Amino acid sequence: MTEATNAGARKPGLEADAVKAPGRDAGGLIDAEIDESPAPGPTSVGSRRHLAYLGLCLVLIGLNLRTVFSSFSAVLPEITAQASLPGWSIVVLTTVPVTLLGVFAPLAPVLARRFGAERVLLGAMAVLAAGLLLRPAGPGLPGGHLPGLLAGTAACGAAIALCNVLLPGLVKRDFPHRLGLMGGLYTTAICASAALGAGFTYPVYAATGEWTAALWFWALPAAVVLLLFLPVALRQRAVRHTAVKDGVNVWRSPVAWQVTIFMVLQAMMSFSVFAWLAPILRERGVDGATAGLIVSVSIVLQMLGSLFAPALAARFRDQRAINTVVALMTGGGFALSIFGPLDMVWVWAGLLGLGQGSLTAVALTMIMLRTRDGHTAAHLSGMMQGVGYGLGSTGTLLVGQLHQATGSFTAAGVLFLAVGLLAAVFGYRAGRDRFVE
């Protein structure tokens, strides 16, 4: 089957409908390359079997995009003790990868115009696998383990940023006839990656007795996906594209800033869960395996929230109520995980998981519900990722600094009560029935 007939078999009419109503028919997927000329076409595949193989590769890529965050926190006490890391490095290692998600996000469409989205994804997976290998690099290096941890973590953050931006567009372009299925599989895979990192890292450490082996383990699935995706990416022809700006200037829109600040506040809590929930539970006396399991279950519950919250939000023209409720659930669940009764920690973690999954999903859903066309949605998405992740990394930074200054996580619990309240305020404002224009 030729590329032309293959693209035709994917019902371009459905894709056109998705552009007319950005995100509502596309499972919330935003094409970051929508401003390119000529418009990027679907990935070149030879048959429906090859198309299914491509879908598998995209889902497996998503399954590697959060393990770097949750795996590090699962064995953080062991790394700190055995690698003799200074206190400042823990703060940096939990903050830098989130910051780089925002820093490198604007670079993704630029690289895609030059090399093609598939080849950029391939390069990003190569960098991710290399970063995961470099993280636990041995003490023979000058400075011990710290240089490898810093360089490897930074490489992972940059690679994940490129994947975050380009993957949704590929899913949307290549599977216009299966957007609901593929969108659901893709987003579920990302949540599952965080749960896997939280749940399996400590058992690998317990089996091997080495934290380095526990971190190196996660380079294996990244390398496997890199090899699987290699023939797909290399098959694509390089086509030069130019940027043609269209849509509203989102940086001048009050509605866009309200949605973006809502995103910042949810990112502060979301990545702090990945970075600090396991260490918080372990400091409270929970053993490493149980702490990892609690975090993993909490993240699994995030999947439930992310599945149902967008559909519920889209049923109404006004999302003020749902935005407010899920923000308060998240802030409250996080705070109670820190200073609530320990015998109810599963309840607090469950409340946090349902709230966080719903909060992240409705924040992203605001992109579609507050814009009138695909171009504006893509620009708002870029603004939210750049500013949202860039400033959202201050959550992990503040938790680390407060813990160093006070010797406990109690102050961080108060912080997330405040962040949850602020998220409720900006979620209320972002949820009003208005558009970016």
C-alpha positions as CSV (number, residue, x, y, z in Angstrom):
1,M,0.0,0.0,0.0
2,T,1.4,3.4,-0.9
3,E,1.7,6.3,1.4
4,A,-1.0,8.1,-0.4
5,T,-3.5,5.2,-0.2
6,N,-2.5,4.5,3.3
7,A,-3.3,8.1,4.3
8,G,-6.5,7.9,2.4
9,A,-7.5,4.8,4.3
10,R,-7.3,6.8,7.5
11,K,-10.3,8.9,6.7
12,P,-9.0,12.4,6.3
13,G,-12.5,13.7,6.9
14,L,-12.3,12.7,10.5
15,E,-9.0,14.5,10.8
16,A,-10.6,17.6,9.4
17,D,-13.3,17.4,11.9
18,A,-10.7,17.1,14.7
19,V,-9.2,20.4,13.5
20,K,-12.5,22.1,13.4
21,A,-13.2,21.2,17.0
22,P,-9.7,20.9,18.4
23,G,-9.4,18.2,20.9
24,R,-13.0,17.3,21.4
25,D,-12.9,14.7,18.7
26,A,-9.2,14.0,19.1
27,G,-9.1,12.7,22.6
28,G,-7.4,15.9,23.7
29,L,-4.4,15.5,21.4
30,I,-2.8,18.7,20.2
31,D,-0.7,18.7,17.0
32,A,2.3,21.0,17.8
33,E,3.2,21.1,14.1
34,I,-0.1,22.5,12.9
35,D,1.6,25.8,11.8
36,E,4.0,24.0,9.4
37,S,3.8,24.4,5.6
38,P,3.4,22.1,3.8
39,A,1.3,20.3,6.5
40,P,3.1,17.2,7.8
41,G,1.5,14.0,6.5
42,P,1.0,10.7,8.3
43,T,4.0,8.5,9.0
44,S,4.8,6.4,5.9
45,V,3.9,2.8,6.6
46,G,3.5,-0.1,4.1
47,S,0.4,-1.9,5.4
48,R,-2.2,-2.0,8.2
49,R,0.1,-4.4,10.0
50,H,2.9,-1.8,9.9
51,L,0.4,0.8,11.1
52,A,-0.4,-1.4,14.1
53,Y,3.4,-1.8,14.7
54,L,3.7,2.0,14.6
55,G,0.9,2.4,17.2
56,L,2.6,-0.1,19.4
57,C,5.9,1.8,19.2
58,L,4.2,5.1,20.1
59,V,2.5,3.6,23.1
60,L,5.8,2.0,24.3
61,I,7.5,5.4,24.0
62,G,4.8,6.8,26.3
63,L,5.6,3.9,28.7
64,N,9.1,5.3,29.2
65,L,8.3,9.0,29.8
66,R,7.9,9.1,33.6
67,T,10.1,6.3,35.0
68,V,13.0,8.7,35.4
69,F,11.0,10.7,38.0
70,S,9.5,8.0,40.1
71,S,12.4,5.5,40.0
72,F,14.8,8.1,41.5
73,S,12.5,8.9,44.4
74,A,11.8,5.2,45.1
75,V,15.4,4.7,46.3
76,L,16.3,8.3,47.2
77,P,17.3,7.4,50.8
78,E,19.7,4.7,49.6
79,I,21.2,6.9,46.9
80,T,21.7,9.8,49.4
81,A,23.4,7.5,51.9
82,Q,25.5,5.3,49.6
83,A,26.5,7.9,47.1
84,S,27.2,10.5,49.9
85,L,25.3,13.2,47.9
86,P,25.3,16.7,49.3
87,G,21.9,18.2,50.2
88,W,21.8,20.7,47.4
89,S,22.2,18.0,44.8
90,I,19.0,16.2,45.9
91,V,17.1,19.5,45.3
92,V,18.7,19.9,41.9
93,L,18.2,16.3,40.8
94,T,14.4,16.5,41.6
95,T,14.0,19.9,40.0
96,V,16.1,20.0,36.9
97,P,14.3,17.4,34.8
98,V,11.0,19.2,35.3
99,T,12.5,22.5,34.4
100,L,13.9,21.1,31.2
101,L,10.5,19.9,30.2
102,G,9.6,23.6,29.8
103,V,13.0,24.7,28.4
104,F,13.2,22.2,25.6
105,A,9.4,22.1,24.7
106,P,9.7,25.0,22.3
107,L,12.6,23.3,20.5
108,A,10.6,20.3,19.4
109,P,8.6,21.9,16.5
110,V,11.8,23.5,15.3
111,L,13.7,20.2,15.1
112,A,10.6,18.5,13.6
113,R,10.5,21.0,10.7
114,R,14.2,20.3,10.0
115,F,14.4,16.5,10.5
116,G,10.9,15.2,10.7
117,A,8.9,14.3,13.9
118,E,9.7,10.6,13.6
119,R,13.5,11.1,13.5
120,V,13.4,13.6,16.3
121,L,11.5,11.1,18.4
122,L,14.1,8.5,17.6
123,G,16.9,10.9,18.6
124,A,15.0,11.7,21.8
125,M,14.7,8.0,22.7
126,A,18.4,7.6,22.1
127,V,19.2,10.5,24.4
128,L,16.7,9.1,27.0
129,A,18.3,5.6,26.9
130,A,21.8,7.2,27.2
131,G,20.7,9.4,30.1
132,L,19.2,6.5,32.0
133,L,22.5,4.6,31.5
134,L,24.6,7.6,32.6
135,R,22.6,8.3,35.8
136,P,24.2,5.6,37.9
137,A,27.7,5.9,36.3
138,G,30.3,4.6,38.7
139,P,32.4,6.2,41.4
140,G,35.5,6.0,39.1
141,L,34.4,9.4,37.6
142,P,35.7,12.6,39.2
143,G,33.3,13.7,41.8
144,G,31.9,10.2,42.3
145,H,28.3,9.4,41.3
146,L,27.2,13.0,41.2
147,P,28.3,14.1,37.7
148,G,26.7,11.1,36.1
149,L,23.4,11.7,38.1
150,L,23.4,15.3,37.1
151,A,24.2,14.8,33.4
152,G,22.0,11.7,33.0
153,T,19.0,13.3,34.6
154,A,19.4,16.5,32.5
155,A,19.6,14.4,29.3
156,C,16.4,12.5,30.3
157,G,14.5,15.7,31.0
158,A,15.5,17.2,27.6
159,A,14.5,14.0,25.8
160,I,11.2,13.7,27.5
161,A,10.4,17.3,26.7
162,L,10.7,16.6,22.9
163,C,8.6,13.4,23.2
164,N,5.9,15.2,25.2
165,V,5.4,17.8,22.4
166,L,5.6,15.6,19.3
167,L,3.9,12.3,20.4
168,P,0.4,13.7,20.6
169,G,0.6,15.1,17.0
170,L,1.8,11.8,15.6
171,V,-1.0,9.9,17.3
172,K,-3.5,12.4,16.0
173,R,-2.2,12.3,12.4
174,D,-1.6,8.6,12.1
175,F,-4.7,7.3,13.8
176,P,-7.6,9.7,12.9
177,H,-9.9,6.7,12.7
178,R,-8.9,5.4,16.2
179,L,-8.3,8.7,18.1
180,G,-10.2,7.6,21.2
181,L,-8.5,4.3,21.5
182,M,-5.0,5.5,20.7
183,G,-5.4,8.7,22.8
184,G,-6.5,6.6,25.7
185,L,-3.6,4.1,25.3
186,Y,-1.1,6.8,25.0
187,T,-2.1,8.8,28.0
188,T,-2.6,5.6,30.1
189,A,0.9,4.5,29.1
190,I,2.4,7.7,30.5
191,C,0.6,7.3,33.8
192,A,1.6,3.6,33.9
193,S,5.3,4.5,33.4
194,A,5.2,6.5,36.6
195,A,3.5,3.7,38.4
196,L,6.0,1.1,37.2
197,G,8.9,3.3,38.2
198,A,7.5,3.8,41.7
199,G,6.4,0.1,42.2
200,F,9.4,-1.9,40.8
201,T,12.5,0.2,41.5
202,Y,12.8,-0.7,45.2
203,P,12.2,-4.5,44.6
204,V,15.0,-4.4,42.0
205,Y,17.2,-2.7,44.7
206,A,16.2,-5.3,47.3
207,A,17.0,-8.1,44.9
208,T,20.4,-6.8,43.9
209,G,21.4,-4.7,46.9
210,E,22.6,-1.9,44.5
211,W,20.8,1.3,43.9
212,T,22.8,1.6,40.7
213,A,21.2,-1.6,39.3
214,A,17.8,-0.3,40.3
215,L,18.3,2.8,38.2
216,W,20.1,1.0,35.3
217,F,17.1,-1.3,35.0
218,W,15.0,1.4,33.4
219,A,17.5,1.9,30.6
220,L,16.6,-1.5,29.3
221,P,13.0,-0.8,28.2
222,A,14.1,2.5,26.7
223,A,16.8,0.8,24.6
224,V,14.3,-1.9,23.5
225,V,11.8,0.8,22.3
226,L,14.7,2.6,20.5
227,L,15.5,-0.5,18.5
228,L,11.8,-1.2,17.7
229,F,11.2,2.4,16.5
230,L,14.5,2.6,14.5
231,P,13.3,1.1,11.2
232,V,10.1,3.2,11.3
233,A,11.9,6.4,11.8
234,L,14.7,5.7,9.2
235,R,12.1,4.8,6.6
236,Q,10.7,8.4,6.6
237,R,11.7,10.9,3.9
238,A,13.1,14.2,5.1
239,V,10.8,17.0,4.0
240,R,11.7,20.6,4.8
241,H,8.9,22.6,6.4
242,T,8.5,26.3,7.1
243,A,6.6,27.9,10.0
244,V,3.4,29.8,9.1
245,K,2.0,31.5,12.1
246,D,-1.8,31.5,12.4
247,G,-4.2,31.8,15.3
248,V,-4.4,34.2,18.2
249,N,-1.5,35.7,20.1
250,V,-2.1,33.7,23.3
251,W,0.6,35.7,25.3
252,R,-1.7,38.7,25.3
253,S,-4.8,36.9,26.4
254,P,-6.0,37.0,30.0
255,V,-7.8,33.7,29.6
256,A,-4.7,32.1,28.3
257,W,-2.7,33.3,31.4
258,Q,-5.4,32.0,33.7
259,V,-5.3,28.6,32.1
260,T,-1.5,28.6,32.1
261,I,-1.2,29.5,35.8
262,F,-3.7,26.7,36.5
263,M,-1.3,24.4,34.7
264,V,1.7,25.8,36.7
265,L,0.0,25.0,40.0
266,Q,-1.1,21.5,39.0
267,A,2.5,20.8,37.7
268,M,3.9,22.0,41.1
269,M,1.9,19.2,42.8
270,S,2.1,16.6,40.1
271,F,5.9,16.4,39.8
272,S,6.3,16.8,43.5
273,V,4.3,13.6,43.9
274,F,6.7,11.8,41.6
275,A,9.7,13.2,43.3
276,W,8.8,13.3,47.0
277,L,5.8,11.1,47.9
278,A,7.9,8.0,48.4
279,P,10.6,9.8,50.5
280,I,7.8,11.4,52.5
281,L,6.2,8.0,53.3
282,R,9.5,6.5,54.2
283,E,10.4,9.3,56.5
284,R,7.1,8.6,58.3
285,G,8.2,5.0,58.9
286,V,6.8,3.2,55.9
287,D,9.2,0.6,54.5
288,G,10.6,1.1,51.0
289,A,8.6,-1.6,49.3
290,T,5.3,-0.5,50.8
291,A,6.0,3.1,50.1
292,G,6.7,2.3,46.4
293,L,3.5,0.3,46.3
294,I,1.4,3.1,47.8
295,V,2.8,5.6,45.3
296,S,2.2,3.1,42.5
297,V,-1.4,2.6,43.5
298,S,-1.9,6.4,43.9
299,I,-0.6,6.8,40.3
300,V,-2.9,4.0,39.0
301,L,-5.8,5.9,40.6
302,Q,-4.6,9.0,38.6
303,M,-5.4,7.0,35.5
304,L,-9.0,6.6,36.6
305,G,-9.2,10.4,37.2
306,S,-7.6,11.2,33.9
307,L,-10.1,8.9,32.1
308,F,-13.3,10.3,33.5
309,A,-12.6,13.9,34.3
310,P,-12.2,15.3,30.8
311,A,-15.4,13.7,29.6
312,L,-17.2,15.2,32.6
313,A,-15.7,18.6,32.1
314,A,-16.6,18.6,28.4
315,R,-20.2,18.0,29.1
316,F,-20.6,21.5,30.6
317,R,-19.9,24.9,29.1
318,D,-18.6,26.0,32.5
319,Q,-15.9,24.0,34.3
320,R,-15.5,26.1,37.4
321,A,-17.0,23.5,39.8
322,I,-14.9,20.5,38.6
323,N,-11.7,22.5,38.5
324,T,-12.2,23.8,42.0
325,V,-13.1,20.4,43.5
326,V,-10.1,18.4,41.9
327,A,-7.6,21.1,42.9
328,L,-8.8,21.0,46.6
329,M,-8.7,17.1,46.5
330,T,-5.1,17.2,45.3
331,G,-3.8,19.8,47.7
332,G,-5.7,18.2,50.6
333,G,-4.6,14.6,49.7
334,F,-1.0,15.7,49.4
335,A,-1.0,17.5,52.8
336,L,-2.8,14.6,54.5
337,S,-0.2,12.2,53.2
338,I,2.3,14.3,55.1
339,F,0.7,15.0,58.4
340,G,-2.6,13.0,58.4
341,P,-2.9,9.8,60.6
342,L,-0.5,7.2,59.2
343,D,-3.0,4.3,59.6
344,M,-5.2,6.1,56.9
345,V,-2.3,6.7,54.5
346,W,-3.9,4.6,51.8
347,V,-7.0,6.8,51.9
348,W,-4.9,10.0,51.7
349,A,-2.8,8.5,48.8
350,G,-6.0,7.5,47.0
351,L,-7.6,10.9,47.5
352,L,-4.3,12.4,46.1
353,G,-4.3,10.0,43.1
354,L,-7.9,10.6,42.0
355,G,-7.5,14.3,42.5
356,Q,-4.2,14.6,40.8
357,G,-5.2,12.6,37.8
358,S,-8.4,14.6,37.4
359,L,-6.6,17.9,37.9
360,T,-3.9,17.2,35.3
361,A,-6.5,16.0,32.8
362,V,-8.9,19.0,33.2
363,A,-6.0,21.4,33.1
364,L,-5.0,20.0,29.7
365,T,-8.7,19.8,28.6
366,M,-8.8,23.6,29.1
367,I,-6.6,23.9,26.0
368,M,-9.5,22.7,23.8
369,L,-12.4,24.1,25.8
370,R,-11.0,27.7,25.8
371,T,-9.9,27.9,22.2
372,R,-11.8,28.1,18.9
373,D,-9.4,26.5,16.4
374,G,-6.5,24.1,16.2
375,H,-3.8,26.8,15.7
376,T,-4.7,28.7,18.8
377,A,-5.0,25.4,20.7
378,A,-1.4,24.5,19.6
379,H,-0.1,27.9,20.7
380,L,-1.8,27.7,24.0
381,S,-0.4,24.2,24.5
382,G,3.1,25.5,23.8
383,M,2.6,28.3,26.2
384,M,1.3,26.0,28.9
385,Q,4.1,23.5,28.5
386,G,6.9,26.1,28.4
387,V,5.6,28.2,31.3
388,G,3.8,25.4,33.1
389,Y,6.6,23.0,33.4
390,G,9.3,25.7,33.8
391,L,7.6,27.3,36.7
392,G,5.9,24.1,37.9
393,S,9.4,22.7,38.8
394,T,9.5,25.2,41.7
395,G,7.2,22.7,43.5
396,T,9.9,20.1,43.8
397,L,12.5,22.8,44.5
398,L,10.4,24.3,47.4
399,V,9.8,20.9,48.9
400,G,13.5,20.1,48.9
401,Q,14.5,23.4,50.4
402,L,11.8,23.3,53.1
403,H,12.9,19.8,54.1
404,Q,16.5,20.9,54.3
405,A,15.6,24.0,56.3
406,T,13.2,22.4,58.8
407,G,14.3,18.7,58.8
408,S,10.8,17.5,58.1
409,F,8.1,17.6,55.4
410,T,5.5,19.3,57.6
411,A,6.1,22.7,56.0
412,A,5.7,21.1,52.6
413,G,2.3,19.9,53.7
414,V,1.3,23.5,54.5
415,L,2.8,24.6,51.2
416,F,0.6,22.2,49.2
417,L,-2.5,23.3,51.1
418,A,-1.7,26.8,49.8
419,V,-0.9,25.6,46.3
420,G,-4.2,23.6,46.2
421,L,-6.2,26.7,47.3
422,L,-4.5,28.8,44.6
423,A,-5.1,26.1,42.0
424,A,-8.8,26.2,43.0
425,V,-8.9,30.0,42.5
426,F,-7.2,29.9,39.1
427,G,-9.2,26.8,38.1
428,Y,-12.4,28.6,38.9
429,R,-11.3,31.5,36.7
430,A,-10.0,29.3,33.9
431,G,-13.3,27.3,34.0
432,R,-15.5,30.2,33.0
433,D,-17.2,30.0,29.6
434,R,-14.7,32.2,27.7
435,F,-12.3,31.8,24.9
436,V,-8.7,32.8,24.2
437,E,-9.0,35.7,21.7
